[in-house]
Amino acid sequence: MKDEIILTIGWVTAIQGGLGAAGRHFGDGPWGLLHRWWDVPTTGYLAILLVGAVLAVAGESAKRRARA
């Protein structure tokens, strides 16, 4: 259960970071929900994407270890 929560948080975080960075690069402003609460620079969105990806990978590997 804990692994699935970490996995979900990782995916949501990575998606929000990716949307923010992509919106700043390709659109008029960041996409997603984070820009509604905080003014995050592009490098911040990339860091959020990286943290989310690390959490998602950690959640996936923990889930696989639990199955084995």
matplotlib code that plots the C-alpha trace (Angstrom):
import matplotlib.pyplot as plt

x = [0.0, 2.8, 4.6, 1.5, 1.1, 4.7, 4.2, 1.1, 2.7, 5.7, 3.6, 1.5, 4.5, 6.4, 3.4, 2.9, 6.6, 6.5, 3.4, 4.9, 8.1, 6.4, 3.9, 6.7, 8.7, 6.0, 3.1, 2.3, 2.7, 2.9, 0.3, -1.0, -2.0, 1.1, 1.1, -2.2, -0.6, 3.1, 5.2, 7.8, 10.6, 11.3, 14.3, 12.0, 9.5, 12.4, 13.5, 9.9, 9.8, 13.1, 11.9, 8.6, 10.4, 12.7, 9.7, 7.9, 10.9, 11.4, 7.7, 7.8, 11.0, 9.5, 6.3, 8.3, 10.4, 7.2, 5.8, 9.0]
y = [0.0, 2.4, 1.7, 2.5, 5.8, 6.7, 5.6, 7.7, 10.8, 10.4, 10.2, 13.2, 15.2, 14.3, 15.2, 18.6, 19.4, 18.3, 20.3, 23.4, 23.2, 22.4, 25.2, 27.7, 26.5, 25.9, 28.0, 31.4, 30.2, 27.0, 24.4, 22.2, 23.2, 24.4, 27.8, 28.6, 28.6, 29.4, 31.2, 28.5, 29.2, 26.8, 25.2, 24.6, 22.8, 20.6, 19.8, 18.9, 16.6, 15.0, 14.4, 13.0, 10.6, 9.4, 8.8, 6.9, 4.7, 4.0, 3.1, 0.8, -1.0, -1.4, -2.8, -5.3, -6.3, -6.9, -9.2, -11.3]
z = [0.0, 0.9, -2.3, -4.4, -2.6, -3.3, -6.9, -7.3, -5.7, -8.0, -11.1, -10.2, -9.2, -12.4, -14.6, -12.9, -13.3, -16.9, -17.7, -16.0, -17.9, -21.2, -20.8, -20.1, -23.1, -25.7, -24.5, -22.9, -19.4, -17.3, -17.5, -14.6, -11.1, -9.4, -11.1, -9.5, -6.0, -6.6, -9.1, -10.0, -12.4, -15.3, -13.5, -10.5, -12.7, -14.1, -10.5, -9.7, -12.7, -11.6, -8.1, -9.3, -11.7, -8.9, -6.6, -9.4, -10.2, -6.5, -6.1, -9.1, -7.9, -4.4, -5.9, -8.0, -5.0, -3.0, -5.7, -5.9]

ax = plt.figure().add_subplot(projection="3d")
ax.plot(x, y, z, "-o")
ax.set_aspect("equal")
plt.show()
